[in-house]
């Protein structure tokens, strides 16, 4: 037999899910600037007072809505740093071509410059998305495939930098030939 508290919990969960789904939809369509509590309430059918009961600020709502953006690609373990780096470059390029977070990230970076609460969101998102580069780098250093003075930030910048540039600045295709050149250039830059 269902208790009255169970009904309330289900209703709360349903309301929160609707709010988070609409927040993410607005983020995807217009970036952080496109999200307002008024519009989230209108689209989700959840009152503003209920939204503020669960999230004390717009930033708190954005942080929770973005907490699931961008899962890290799997960490490859091909047995060689070079092959692992190629696999990471290919996975990141595919996410930049197709994942919803790729359309939202520029607005998060922009907002992080002005809103301290969102700077934490940006840092968490960056750490999650780039974590596989750290694992691959540390494994390569332990195997002697990569110099000790080359850290995860060096490896990440050598691969992600050109891919991010092409996705958000030059807007040229992230085709297989370009991704292969990025991995090759990164390996050369890193002395591998």
PyMOL CGO cylinders between C-alpha atoms (Angstrom):
from pymol import cmd
from pymol.cgo import CYLINDER

trace = [
    CYLINDER, 0.00, 0.00, 0.00, 1.39, 3.40, -0.98, 0.3, 1, 1, 1, 1, 1, 1,
    CYLINDER, 1.39, 3.40, -0.98, 1.86, 5.94, 1.78, 0.3, 1, 1, 1, 1, 1, 1,
    CYLINDER, 1.86, 5.94, 1.78, 1.06, 9.62, 1.24, 0.3, 1, 1, 1, 1, 1, 1,
    CYLINDER, 1.06, 9.62, 1.24, 4.77, 10.46, 1.56, 0.3, 1, 1, 1, 1, 1, 1,
    CYLINDER, 4.77, 10.46, 1.56, 5.53, 8.12, -1.34, 0.3, 1, 1, 1, 1, 1, 1,
    CYLINDER, 5.53, 8.12, -1.34, 3.09, 10.05, -3.56, 0.3, 1, 1, 1, 1, 1, 1,
    CYLINDER, 3.09, 10.05, -3.56, 4.73, 13.34, -2.61, 0.3, 1, 1, 1, 1, 1, 1,
    CYLINDER, 4.73, 13.34, -2.61, 8.20, 11.95, -3.33, 0.3, 1, 1, 1, 1, 1, 1,
    CYLINDER, 8.20, 11.95, -3.33, 7.12, 10.74, -6.78, 0.3, 1, 1, 1, 1, 1, 1,
    CYLINDER, 7.12, 10.74, -6.78, 5.51, 14.11, -7.53, 0.3, 1, 1, 1, 1, 1, 1,
    CYLINDER, 5.51, 14.11, -7.53, 8.64, 15.96, -6.37, 0.3, 1, 1, 1, 1, 1, 1,
    CYLINDER, 8.64, 15.96, -6.37, 10.86, 13.73, -8.46, 0.3, 1, 1, 1, 1, 1, 1,
    CYLINDER, 10.86, 13.73, -8.46, 8.61, 14.20, -11.49, 0.3, 1, 1, 1, 1, 1, 1,
    CYLINDER, 8.61, 14.20, -11.49, 8.63, 18.00, -11.05, 0.3, 1, 1, 1, 1, 1, 1,
    CYLINDER, 8.63, 18.00, -11.05, 12.40, 18.12, -10.62, 0.3, 1, 1, 1, 1, 1, 1,
    CYLINDER, 12.40, 18.12, -10.62, 12.91, 15.92, -13.68, 0.3, 1, 1, 1, 1, 1, 1,
    CYLINDER, 12.91, 15.92, -13.68, 10.64, 18.17, -15.76, 0.3, 1, 1, 1, 1, 1, 1,
    CYLINDER, 10.64, 18.17, -15.76, 12.49, 21.29, -14.62, 0.3, 1, 1, 1, 1, 1, 1,
    CYLINDER, 12.49, 21.29, -14.62, 15.91, 19.78, -15.31, 0.3, 1, 1, 1, 1, 1, 1,
    CYLINDER, 15.91, 19.78, -15.31, 14.82, 18.49, -18.73, 0.3, 1, 1, 1, 1, 1, 1,
    CYLINDER, 14.82, 18.49, -18.73, 13.49, 21.89, -19.77, 0.3, 1, 1, 1, 1, 1, 1,
    CYLINDER, 13.49, 21.89, -19.77, 16.56, 23.65, -18.39, 0.3, 1, 1, 1, 1, 1, 1,
    CYLINDER, 16.56, 23.65, -18.39, 18.77, 21.37, -20.47, 0.3, 1, 1, 1, 1, 1, 1,
    CYLINDER, 18.77, 21.37, -20.47, 16.60, 21.94, -23.55, 0.3, 1, 1, 1, 1, 1, 1,
    CYLINDER, 16.60, 21.94, -23.55, 16.92, 25.71, -23.13, 0.3, 1, 1, 1, 1, 1, 1,
    CYLINDER, 16.92, 25.71, -23.13, 20.68, 25.35, -22.59, 0.3, 1, 1, 1, 1, 1, 1,
    CYLINDER, 20.68, 25.35, -22.59, 21.00, 23.33, -25.76, 0.3, 1, 1, 1, 1, 1, 1,
    CYLINDER, 21.00, 23.33, -25.76, 18.97, 25.81, -27.77, 0.3, 1, 1, 1, 1, 1, 1,
    CYLINDER, 18.97, 25.81, -27.77, 20.35, 29.11, -26.51, 0.3, 1, 1, 1, 1, 1, 1,
    CYLINDER, 20.35, 29.11, -26.51, 23.23, 28.52, -24.12, 0.3, 1, 1, 1, 1, 1, 1,
    CYLINDER, 23.23, 28.52, -24.12, 23.25, 29.75, -20.55, 0.3, 1, 1, 1, 1, 1, 1,
    CYLINDER, 23.25, 29.75, -20.55, 21.92, 33.14, -21.61, 0.3, 1, 1, 1, 1, 1, 1,
    CYLINDER, 21.92, 33.14, -21.61, 18.82, 31.43, -22.97, 0.3, 1, 1, 1, 1, 1, 1,
    CYLINDER, 18.82, 31.43, -22.97, 17.80, 30.02, -19.58, 0.3, 1, 1, 1, 1, 1, 1,
    CYLINDER, 17.80, 30.02, -19.58, 15.48, 31.96, -17.31, 0.3, 1, 1, 1, 1, 1, 1,
    CYLINDER, 15.48, 31.96, -17.31, 13.48, 30.67, -14.37, 0.3, 1, 1, 1, 1, 1, 1,
    CYLINDER, 13.48, 30.67, -14.37, 10.35, 32.17, -15.95, 0.3, 1, 1, 1, 1, 1, 1,
    CYLINDER, 10.35, 32.17, -15.95, 10.85, 30.22, -19.17, 0.3, 1, 1, 1, 1, 1, 1,
    CYLINDER, 10.85, 30.22, -19.17, 11.76, 26.99, -17.34, 0.3, 1, 1, 1, 1, 1, 1,
    CYLINDER, 11.76, 26.99, -17.34, 8.56, 27.34, -15.27, 0.3, 1, 1, 1, 1, 1, 1,
    CYLINDER, 8.56, 27.34, -15.27, 6.45, 28.01, -18.36, 0.3, 1, 1, 1, 1, 1, 1,
    CYLINDER, 6.45, 28.01, -18.36, 7.84, 25.08, -20.32, 0.3, 1, 1, 1, 1, 1, 1,
    CYLINDER, 7.84, 25.08, -20.32, 7.94, 22.57, -17.47, 0.3, 1, 1, 1, 1, 1, 1,
    CYLINDER, 7.94, 22.57, -17.47, 4.57, 23.45, -15.96, 0.3, 1, 1, 1, 1, 1, 1,
    CYLINDER, 4.57, 23.45, -15.96, 6.23, 23.75, -12.54, 0.3, 1, 1, 1, 1, 1, 1,
    CYLINDER, 6.23, 23.75, -12.54, 5.69, 26.95, -10.58, 0.3, 1, 1, 1, 1, 1, 1,
    CYLINDER, 5.69, 26.95, -10.58, 8.55, 29.35, -9.94, 0.3, 1, 1, 1, 1, 1, 1,
    CYLINDER, 8.55, 29.35, -9.94, 8.10, 28.97, -6.19, 0.3, 1, 1, 1, 1, 1, 1,
    CYLINDER, 8.10, 28.97, -6.19, 8.53, 25.20, -6.49, 0.3, 1, 1, 1, 1, 1, 1,
    CYLINDER, 8.53, 25.20, -6.49, 11.62, 25.68, -8.65, 0.3, 1, 1, 1, 1, 1, 1,
    CYLINDER, 11.62, 25.68, -8.65, 13.13, 28.06, -6.09, 0.3, 1, 1, 1, 1, 1, 1,
    CYLINDER, 13.13, 28.06, -6.09, 12.27, 25.62, -3.29, 0.3, 1, 1, 1, 1, 1, 1,
    CYLINDER, 12.27, 25.62, -3.29, 14.61, 23.07, -4.91, 0.3, 1, 1, 1, 1, 1, 1,
    CYLINDER, 14.61, 23.07, -4.91, 17.19, 25.44, -6.41, 0.3, 1, 1, 1, 1, 1, 1,
    CYLINDER, 17.19, 25.44, -6.41, 17.81, 28.71, -4.54, 0.3, 1, 1, 1, 1, 1, 1,
    CYLINDER, 17.81, 28.71, -4.54, 19.19, 30.45, -7.62, 0.3, 1, 1, 1, 1, 1, 1,
    CYLINDER, 19.19, 30.45, -7.62, 19.37, 30.24, -11.39, 0.3, 1, 1, 1, 1, 1, 1,
    CYLINDER, 19.37, 30.24, -11.39, 23.04, 29.30, -11.03, 0.3, 1, 1, 1, 1, 1, 1,
    CYLINDER, 23.04, 29.30, -11.03, 22.16, 26.38, -8.72, 0.3, 1, 1, 1, 1, 1, 1,
    CYLINDER, 22.16, 26.38, -8.72, 19.63, 25.13, -11.27, 0.3, 1, 1, 1, 1, 1, 1,
    CYLINDER, 19.63, 25.13, -11.27, 22.15, 25.47, -14.10, 0.3, 1, 1, 1, 1, 1, 1,
    CYLINDER, 22.15, 25.47, -14.10, 24.80, 23.62, -12.11, 0.3, 1, 1, 1, 1, 1, 1,
    CYLINDER, 24.80, 23.62, -12.11, 22.51, 20.67, -11.48, 0.3, 1, 1, 1, 1, 1, 1,
    CYLINDER, 22.51, 20.67, -11.48, 21.21, 20.65, -15.07, 0.3, 1, 1, 1, 1, 1, 1,
    CYLINDER, 21.21, 20.65, -15.07, 24.78, 20.65, -16.38, 0.3, 1, 1, 1, 1, 1, 1,
    CYLINDER, 24.78, 20.65, -16.38, 26.03, 18.04, -13.92, 0.3, 1, 1, 1, 1, 1, 1,
    CYLINDER, 26.03, 18.04, -13.92, 25.21, 15.29, -16.39, 0.3, 1, 1, 1, 1, 1, 1,
    CYLINDER, 25.21, 15.29, -16.39, 26.53, 17.03, -19.49, 0.3, 1, 1, 1, 1, 1, 1,
    CYLINDER, 26.53, 17.03, -19.49, 29.35, 15.29, -21.25, 0.3, 1, 1, 1, 1, 1, 1,
    CYLINDER, 29.35, 15.29, -21.25, 30.38, 11.90, -20.09, 0.3, 1, 1, 1, 1, 1, 1,
    CYLINDER, 30.38, 11.90, -20.09, 34.06, 11.22, -20.40, 0.3, 1, 1, 1, 1, 1, 1,
    CYLINDER, 34.06, 11.22, -20.40, 34.99, 8.96, -23.26, 0.3, 1, 1, 1, 1, 1, 1,
    CYLINDER, 34.99, 8.96, -23.26, 36.24, 5.54, -22.25, 0.3, 1, 1, 1, 1, 1, 1,
    CYLINDER, 36.24, 5.54, -22.25, 39.93, 5.38, -21.46, 0.3, 1, 1, 1, 1, 1, 1,
    CYLINDER, 39.93, 5.38, -21.46, 41.63, 3.41, -24.21, 0.3, 1, 1, 1, 1, 1, 1,
    CYLINDER, 41.63, 3.41, -24.21, 44.38, 0.94, -23.38, 0.3, 1, 1, 1, 1, 1, 1,
    CYLINDER, 44.38, 0.94, -23.38, 45.82, -0.25, -26.68, 0.3, 1, 1, 1, 1, 1, 1,
    CYLINDER, 45.82, -0.25, -26.68, 49.24, -0.95, -25.23, 0.3, 1, 1, 1, 1, 1, 1,
    CYLINDER, 49.24, -0.95, -25.23, 50.86, 2.15, -26.73, 0.3, 1, 1, 1, 1, 1, 1,
    CYLINDER, 50.86, 2.15, -26.73, 50.63, 5.85, -25.95, 0.3, 1, 1, 1, 1, 1, 1,
    CYLINDER, 50.63, 5.85, -25.95, 50.44, 6.72, -29.64, 0.3, 1, 1, 1, 1, 1, 1,
    CYLINDER, 50.44, 6.72, -29.64, 47.45, 4.47, -30.32, 0.3, 1, 1, 1, 1, 1, 1,
    CYLINDER, 47.45, 4.47, -30.32, 45.75, 5.60, -27.11, 0.3, 1, 1, 1, 1, 1, 1,
    CYLINDER, 45.75, 5.60, -27.11, 46.17, 9.24, -28.13, 0.3, 1, 1, 1, 1, 1, 1,
    CYLINDER, 46.17, 9.24, -28.13, 44.73, 8.57, -31.58, 0.3, 1, 1, 1, 1, 1, 1,
    CYLINDER, 44.73, 8.57, -31.58, 41.72, 6.85, -29.96, 0.3, 1, 1, 1, 1, 1, 1,
    CYLINDER, 41.72, 6.85, -29.96, 41.20, 9.80, -27.59, 0.3, 1, 1, 1, 1, 1, 1,
    CYLINDER, 41.20, 9.80, -27.59, 41.45, 12.32, -30.44, 0.3, 1, 1, 1, 1, 1, 1,
    CYLINDER, 41.45, 12.32, -30.44, 38.90, 10.35, -32.48, 0.3, 1, 1, 1, 1, 1, 1,
    CYLINDER, 38.90, 10.35, -32.48, 36.51, 10.05, -29.51, 0.3, 1, 1, 1, 1, 1, 1,
    CYLINDER, 36.51, 10.05, -29.51, 36.76, 13.75, -28.66, 0.3, 1, 1, 1, 1, 1, 1,
    CYLINDER, 36.76, 13.75, -28.66, 36.22, 14.74, -32.30, 0.3, 1, 1, 1, 1, 1, 1,
    CYLINDER, 36.22, 14.74, -32.30, 33.13, 12.54, -32.47, 0.3, 1, 1, 1, 1, 1, 1,
    CYLINDER, 33.13, 12.54, -32.47, 31.74, 14.15, -29.31, 0.3, 1, 1, 1, 1, 1, 1,
    CYLINDER, 31.74, 14.15, -29.31, 32.44, 17.61, -30.70, 0.3, 1, 1, 1, 1, 1, 1,
    CYLINDER, 32.44, 17.61, -30.70, 30.54, 16.67, -33.86, 0.3, 1, 1, 1, 1, 1, 1,
    CYLINDER, 30.54, 16.67, -33.86, 27.53, 15.08, -32.20, 0.3, 1, 1, 1, 1, 1, 1,
    CYLINDER, 27.53, 15.08, -32.20, 27.22, 15.52, -28.42, 0.3, 1, 1, 1, 1, 1, 1,
    CYLINDER, 27.22, 15.52, -28.42, 24.85, 18.14, -27.08, 0.3, 1, 1, 1, 1, 1, 1,
    CYLINDER, 24.85, 18.14, -27.08, 27.46, 19.44, -24.63, 0.3, 1, 1, 1, 1, 1, 1,
    CYLINDER, 27.46, 19.44, -24.63, 29.51, 20.72, -27.56, 0.3, 1, 1, 1, 1, 1, 1,
    CYLINDER, 29.51, 20.72, -27.56, 26.85, 23.34, -28.28, 0.3, 1, 1, 1, 1, 1, 1,
    CYLINDER, 26.85, 23.34, -28.28, 26.53, 24.35, -24.61, 0.3, 1, 1, 1, 1, 1, 1,
    CYLINDER, 26.53, 24.35, -24.61, 30.18, 24.48, -23.52, 0.3, 1, 1, 1, 1, 1, 1,
    CYLINDER, 30.18, 24.48, -23.52, 31.04, 27.86, -25.10, 0.3, 1, 1, 1, 1, 1, 1,
    CYLINDER, 31.04, 27.86, -25.10, 28.30, 29.58, -23.10, 0.3, 1, 1, 1, 1, 1, 1,
    CYLINDER, 28.30, 29.58, -23.10, 29.49, 27.86, -19.92, 0.3, 1, 1, 1, 1, 1, 1,
    CYLINDER, 29.49, 27.86, -19.92, 33.03, 29.12, -20.55, 0.3, 1, 1, 1, 1, 1, 1,
    CYLINDER, 33.03, 29.12, -20.55, 31.67, 32.62, -21.12, 0.3, 1, 1, 1, 1, 1, 1,
    CYLINDER, 31.67, 32.62, -21.12, 29.48, 32.58, -17.98, 0.3, 1, 1, 1, 1, 1, 1,
    CYLINDER, 29.48, 32.58, -17.98, 32.35, 31.17, -15.90, 0.3, 1, 1, 1, 1, 1, 1,
    CYLINDER, 32.35, 31.17, -15.90, 34.27, 34.38, -16.56, 0.3, 1, 1, 1, 1, 1, 1,
    CYLINDER, 34.27, 34.38, -16.56, 31.59, 36.42, -14.76, 0.3, 1, 1, 1, 1, 1, 1,
    CYLINDER, 31.59, 36.42, -14.76, 29.82, 34.14, -12.28, 0.3, 1, 1, 1, 1, 1, 1,
    CYLINDER, 29.82, 34.14, -12.28, 31.93, 32.39, -9.62, 0.3, 1, 1, 1, 1, 1, 1,
    CYLINDER, 31.93, 32.39, -9.62, 29.29, 29.67, -9.09, 0.3, 1, 1, 1, 1, 1, 1,
    CYLINDER, 29.29, 29.67, -9.09, 29.45, 28.80, -12.77, 0.3, 1, 1, 1, 1, 1, 1,
    CYLINDER, 29.45, 28.80, -12.77, 33.25, 28.83, -12.77, 0.3, 1, 1, 1, 1, 1, 1,
    CYLINDER, 33.25, 28.83, -12.77, 33.05, 25.74, -10.58, 0.3, 1, 1, 1, 1, 1, 1,
    CYLINDER, 33.05, 25.74, -10.58, 30.69, 24.11, -13.07, 0.3, 1, 1, 1, 1, 1, 1,
    CYLINDER, 30.69, 24.11, -13.07, 33.14, 24.84, -15.88, 0.3, 1, 1, 1, 1, 1, 1,
    CYLINDER, 33.14, 24.84, -15.88, 36.05, 23.39, -13.88, 0.3, 1, 1, 1, 1, 1, 1,
    CYLINDER, 36.05, 23.39, -13.88, 34.07, 20.22, -13.05, 0.3, 1, 1, 1, 1, 1, 1,
    CYLINDER, 34.07, 20.22, -13.05, 32.94, 19.75, -16.63, 0.3, 1, 1, 1, 1, 1, 1,
    CYLINDER, 32.94, 19.75, -16.63, 36.46, 20.28, -17.96, 0.3, 1, 1, 1, 1, 1, 1,
    CYLINDER, 36.46, 20.28, -17.96, 37.90, 17.80, -15.45, 0.3, 1, 1, 1, 1, 1, 1,
    CYLINDER, 37.90, 17.80, -15.45, 35.30, 15.16, -16.36, 0.3, 1, 1, 1, 1, 1, 1,
    CYLINDER, 35.30, 15.16, -16.36, 35.68, 15.51, -20.13, 0.3, 1, 1, 1, 1, 1, 1,
    CYLINDER, 35.68, 15.51, -20.13, 39.47, 15.60, -20.11, 0.3, 1, 1, 1, 1, 1, 1,
    CYLINDER, 39.47, 15.60, -20.11, 40.09, 12.93, -17.42, 0.3, 1, 1, 1, 1, 1, 1,
    CYLINDER, 40.09, 12.93, -17.42, 40.95, 10.18, -19.94, 0.3, 1, 1, 1, 1, 1, 1,
    CYLINDER, 40.95, 10.18, -19.94, 43.89, 12.28, -21.19, 0.3, 1, 1, 1, 1, 1, 1,
    CYLINDER, 43.89, 12.28, -21.19, 45.30, 12.27, -17.65, 0.3, 1, 1, 1, 1, 1, 1,
    CYLINDER, 45.30, 12.27, -17.65, 44.98, 8.51, -17.30, 0.3, 1, 1, 1, 1, 1, 1,
    CYLINDER, 44.98, 8.51, -17.30, 46.62, 7.85, -20.68, 0.3, 1, 1, 1, 1, 1, 1,
    CYLINDER, 46.62, 7.85, -20.68, 49.39, 10.35, -19.95, 0.3, 1, 1, 1, 1, 1, 1,
    CYLINDER, 49.39, 10.35, -19.95, 50.25, 8.92, -16.54, 0.3, 1, 1, 1, 1, 1, 1,
    CYLINDER, 50.25, 8.92, -16.54, 50.24, 5.39, -17.91, 0.3, 1, 1, 1, 1, 1, 1,
    CYLINDER, 50.24, 5.39, -17.91, 52.57, 6.43, -20.77, 0.3, 1, 1, 1, 1, 1, 1,
    CYLINDER, 52.57, 6.43, -20.77, 54.94, 8.14, -18.33, 0.3, 1, 1, 1, 1, 1, 1,
    CYLINDER, 54.94, 8.14, -18.33, 54.99, 5.04, -16.12, 0.3, 1, 1, 1, 1, 1, 1,
    CYLINDER, 54.99, 5.04, -16.12, 55.85, 2.89, -19.16, 0.3, 1, 1, 1, 1, 1, 1,
    CYLINDER, 55.85, 2.89, -19.16, 58.59, 5.29, -20.21, 0.3, 1, 1, 1, 1, 1, 1,
    CYLINDER, 58.59, 5.29, -20.21, 56.81, 6.27, -23.43, 0.3, 1, 1, 1, 1, 1, 1,
    CYLINDER, 56.81, 6.27, -23.43, 56.53, 9.92, -22.46, 0.3, 1, 1, 1, 1, 1, 1,
    CYLINDER, 56.53, 9.92, -22.46, 59.05, 12.23, -20.83, 0.3, 1, 1, 1, 1, 1, 1,
    CYLINDER, 59.05, 12.23, -20.83, 58.43, 12.99, -17.16, 0.3, 1, 1, 1, 1, 1, 1,
    CYLINDER, 58.43, 12.99, -17.16, 58.20, 16.72, -17.88, 0.3, 1, 1, 1, 1, 1, 1,
    CYLINDER, 58.20, 16.72, -17.88, 55.18, 16.19, -20.17, 0.3, 1, 1, 1, 1, 1, 1,
    CYLINDER, 55.18, 16.19, -20.17, 52.05, 16.21, -18.06, 0.3, 1, 1, 1, 1, 1, 1,
    CYLINDER, 52.05, 16.21, -18.06, 48.36, 15.72, -18.71, 0.3, 1, 1, 1, 1, 1, 1,
    CYLINDER, 48.36, 15.72, -18.71, 47.84, 19.43, -19.43, 0.3, 1, 1, 1, 1, 1, 1,
    CYLINDER, 47.84, 19.43, -19.43, 50.46, 19.29, -22.21, 0.3, 1, 1, 1, 1, 1, 1,
    CYLINDER, 50.46, 19.29, -22.21, 48.87, 16.23, -23.78, 0.3, 1, 1, 1, 1, 1, 1,
    CYLINDER, 48.87, 16.23, -23.78, 45.33, 17.57, -23.47, 0.3, 1, 1, 1, 1, 1, 1,
    CYLINDER, 45.33, 17.57, -23.47, 46.27, 20.95, -24.99, 0.3, 1, 1, 1, 1, 1, 1,
    CYLINDER, 46.27, 20.95, -24.99, 48.10, 19.31, -27.88, 0.3, 1, 1, 1, 1, 1, 1,
    CYLINDER, 48.10, 19.31, -27.88, 44.99, 17.33, -28.87, 0.3, 1, 1, 1, 1, 1, 1,
    CYLINDER, 44.99, 17.33, -28.87, 41.99, 19.28, -27.60, 0.3, 1, 1, 1, 1, 1, 1,
    CYLINDER, 41.99, 19.28, -27.60, 43.31, 22.71, -28.62, 0.3, 1, 1, 1, 1, 1, 1,
    CYLINDER, 43.31, 22.71, -28.62, 43.19, 22.14, -32.39, 0.3, 1, 1, 1, 1, 1, 1,
    CYLINDER, 43.19, 22.14, -32.39, 39.90, 20.24, -32.16, 0.3, 1, 1, 1, 1, 1, 1,
    CYLINDER, 39.90, 20.24, -32.16, 38.25, 22.98, -30.08, 0.3, 1, 1, 1, 1, 1, 1,
    CYLINDER, 38.25, 22.98, -30.08, 39.65, 25.63, -32.43, 0.3, 1, 1, 1, 1, 1, 1,
    CYLINDER, 39.65, 25.63, -32.43, 38.13, 23.95, -35.45, 0.3, 1, 1, 1, 1, 1, 1,
    CYLINDER, 38.13, 23.95, -35.45, 34.78, 23.26, -33.76, 0.3, 1, 1, 1, 1, 1, 1,
    CYLINDER, 34.78, 23.26, -33.76, 34.19, 26.72, -32.27, 0.3, 1, 1, 1, 1, 1, 1,
    CYLINDER, 34.19, 26.72, -32.27, 36.37, 29.20, -34.13, 0.3, 1, 1, 1, 1, 1, 1,
    CYLINDER, 36.37, 29.20, -34.13, 37.12, 28.24, -37.72, 0.3, 1, 1, 1, 1, 1, 1,
    CYLINDER, 37.12, 28.24, -37.72, 34.04, 25.97, -37.88, 0.3, 1, 1, 1, 1, 1, 1,
    CYLINDER, 34.04, 25.97, -37.88, 35.77, 23.72, -40.39, 0.3, 1, 1, 1, 1, 1, 1,
    CYLINDER, 35.77, 23.72, -40.39, 34.86, 20.03, -40.44, 0.3, 1, 1, 1, 1, 1, 1,
    CYLINDER, 34.86, 20.03, -40.44, 36.40, 17.69, -37.90, 0.3, 1, 1, 1, 1, 1, 1,
    CYLINDER, 36.40, 17.69, -37.90, 37.04, 15.05, -40.52, 0.3, 1, 1, 1, 1, 1, 1,
    CYLINDER, 37.04, 15.05, -40.52, 39.10, 11.90, -40.07, 0.3, 1, 1, 1, 1, 1, 1,
    CYLINDER, 39.10, 11.90, -40.07, 42.11, 13.27, -41.94, 0.3, 1, 1, 1, 1, 1, 1,
    CYLINDER, 42.11, 13.27, -41.94, 42.27, 16.37, -39.72, 0.3, 1, 1, 1, 1, 1, 1,
    CYLINDER, 42.27, 16.37, -39.72, 41.88, 14.33, -36.54, 0.3, 1, 1, 1, 1, 1, 1,
    CYLINDER, 41.88, 14.33, -36.54, 44.68, 11.98, -37.65, 0.3, 1, 1, 1, 1, 1, 1,
    CYLINDER, 44.68, 11.98, -37.65, 46.96, 15.00, -38.31, 0.3, 1, 1, 1, 1, 1, 1,
    CYLINDER, 46.96, 15.00, -38.31, 46.15, 16.42, -34.87, 0.3, 1, 1, 1, 1, 1, 1,
    CYLINDER, 46.15, 16.42, -34.87, 47.15, 13.15, -33.20, 0.3, 1, 1, 1, 1, 1, 1,
    CYLINDER, 47.15, 13.15, -33.20, 50.30, 12.88, -35.32, 0.3, 1, 1, 1, 1, 1, 1,
    CYLINDER, 50.30, 12.88, -35.32, 51.28, 16.51, -34.63, 0.3, 1, 1, 1, 1, 1, 1,
    CYLINDER, 51.28, 16.51, -34.63, 50.61, 16.06, -30.91, 0.3, 1, 1, 1, 1, 1, 1,
    CYLINDER, 50.61, 16.06, -30.91, 52.84, 13.01, -30.78, 0.3, 1, 1, 1, 1, 1, 1,
    CYLINDER, 52.84, 13.01, -30.78, 55.58, 14.91, -32.58, 0.3, 1, 1, 1, 1, 1, 1,
    CYLINDER, 55.58, 14.91, -32.58, 55.19, 17.93, -30.28, 0.3, 1, 1, 1, 1, 1, 1,
    CYLINDER, 55.19, 17.93, -30.28, 55.37, 15.66, -27.25, 0.3, 1, 1, 1, 1, 1, 1,
    CYLINDER, 55.37, 15.66, -27.25, 58.53, 13.99, -28.52, 0.3, 1, 1, 1, 1, 1, 1,
    CYLINDER, 58.53, 13.99, -28.52, 57.01, 10.57, -29.05, 0.3, 1, 1, 1, 1, 1, 1,
]
cmd.load_cgo(trace, "trace")
